[in-house]
């Protein structure tokens, strides 16, 4: 039962970050609670780690959660982009 709830919550998180530019864990927690998932900040934090979400720069100067399609950690992805920019234009 817990795994099912967790997988449903993960599905909802992916749906929410695809629909909205969610900038904070608190915002994600609020949206999940609005959708009927009673979650704490600690749960949201674990889910972000489990889903390997990263923050991406938005046009307004902030950052929002997105799916990390590369499979690398956020730091590895940033280092890869930096090296690609500096070394191999």
BAKOL-355190 format. One line per 4 residues: number of its first residue (from 0); their letters; for each residue x, y, z of C-alpha. Coordinates in Angstrom, 2 decimals, decimal comma, always signed. Layout:
// BAKOL-355190
NUM = A = X/Y/Z  ...
This chain:
// BAKOL-355190
0 = XXXX = +0,00/+0,00/+0,00  +2,79/+2,48/+0,87  +4,66/+1,77/-2,38  +1,47/+2,33/-4,36
4 = XXXX = +0,89/+5,64/-2,58  +4,50/+6,64/-3,19  +4,34/+5,75/-6,89  +1,07/+7,69/-7,27
8 = XXXX = +2,64/+10,67/-5,50  +5,68/+10,47/-7,80  +3,37/+10,41/-10,82  +1,57/+13,48/-9,50
12 = XXXX = +4,86/+15,31/-8,86  +5,97/+14,69/-12,44  +2,58/+15,90/-13,68  +2,77/+19,05/-11,54
16 = XXXX = +6,29/+20,01/-12,57  +5,33/+19,51/-16,22  +2,33/+21,80/-15,79  +3,80/+24,52/-13,51
20 = XXXX = +7,17/+26,16/-12,93  +7,48/+25,04/-9,32  +10,32/+26,93/-7,66  +10,34/+25,64/-4,09
24 = XXXX = +9,72/+22,51/-2,07  +7,06/+24,44/-0,17  +5,22/+25,23/-3,40  +5,39/+21,58/-4,45
28 = XXXX = +4,15/+20,53/-1,00  +1,21/+22,97/-1,25  +0,23/+21,72/-4,71  +0,43/+18,09/-3,59
32 = XXXX = -1,72/+18,86/-0,56  -4,26/+20,58/-2,87  -4,32/+17,38/-4,95  -5,14/+15,29/-1,87
36 = XXXX = -1,66/+14,06/-0,93  -0,91/+14,84/+2,70  +2,86/+15,34/+2,65  +5,53/+16,99/+4,77
40 = XXXX = +8,52/+18,95/+3,54  +10,73/+16,00/+4,43  +8,66/+13,71/+2,19  +8,85/+16,22/-0,68
44 = XXXX = +12,60/+16,46/-0,21  +12,97/+12,66/-0,40  +10,72/+12,50/-3,45  +12,80/+15,14/-5,24
48 = XXXX = +15,91/+13,09/-4,52  +14,25/+9,80/-5,55  +13,05/+11,33/-8,83  +16,44/+13,02/-9,38
52 = XXXX = +14,79/+16,33/-10,11  +17,00/+19,30/-10,90  +16,42/+23,03/-11,00  +16,47/+24,81/-14,34
56 = XXXX = +16,77/+28,55/-14,93  +13,52/+30,27/-15,88  +13,08/+33,34/-18,05  +12,14/+35,44/-15,01
60 = XXXX = +15,52/+34,81/-13,36  +14,34/+32,14/-10,91  +14,77/+28,39/-10,93  +12,16/+25,64/-11,15
64 = XXXX = +12,12/+21,87/-10,82  +12,48/+19,74/-13,94  +13,18/+16,11/-14,76  +16,86/+15,28/-15,16
68 = XXXX = +16,83/+13,44/-18,50  +20,59/+12,92/-18,59  +20,69/+10,52/-15,65  +23,50/+12,60/-14,11
72 = XXXX = +23,21/+14,32/-10,74  +22,56/+18,06/-10,78  +26,23/+18,82/-10,12  +27,41/+16,36/-12,76
76 = XXXX = +25,01/+17,89/-15,28  +26,20/+21,41/-14,48  +29,86/+20,35/-14,78  +29,11/+18,63/-18,10
80 = XXXX = +27,38/+21,73/-19,50  +30,20/+23,97/-18,27  +32,89/+21,78/-19,82  +30,96/+21,60/-23,09
84 = XXXX = +30,68/+25,39/-23,15  +34,31/+26,09/-22,23  +36,11/+23,29/-24,06  +34,11/+22,51/-27,12
88 = X = +31,98/+25,34/-28,51
